[in-house]
């Protein structure tokens, strides 16, 4: 993730009332909370790593 015009920007994405992922711009990370999204990304060939 890159900051926007030098300003750190943090985003969270929701599916209804469930948070499914969020970004930590200063760490250049996107963290996926949703197990279903993690599984779908892996099935489509994306590498998803656990941060814990």
PyMOL commands that set and color helices and strands:
alter all, ss='L'
color gray80, all
select helices_A, chain A and resi 25-27+35-43
alter helices_A, ss='H'
color red, helices_A
select strands_A, chain A and resi 12-15+18-24+29-32
alter strands_A, ss='S'
color yellow, strands_A
deselect
rebuild
show_as cartoon
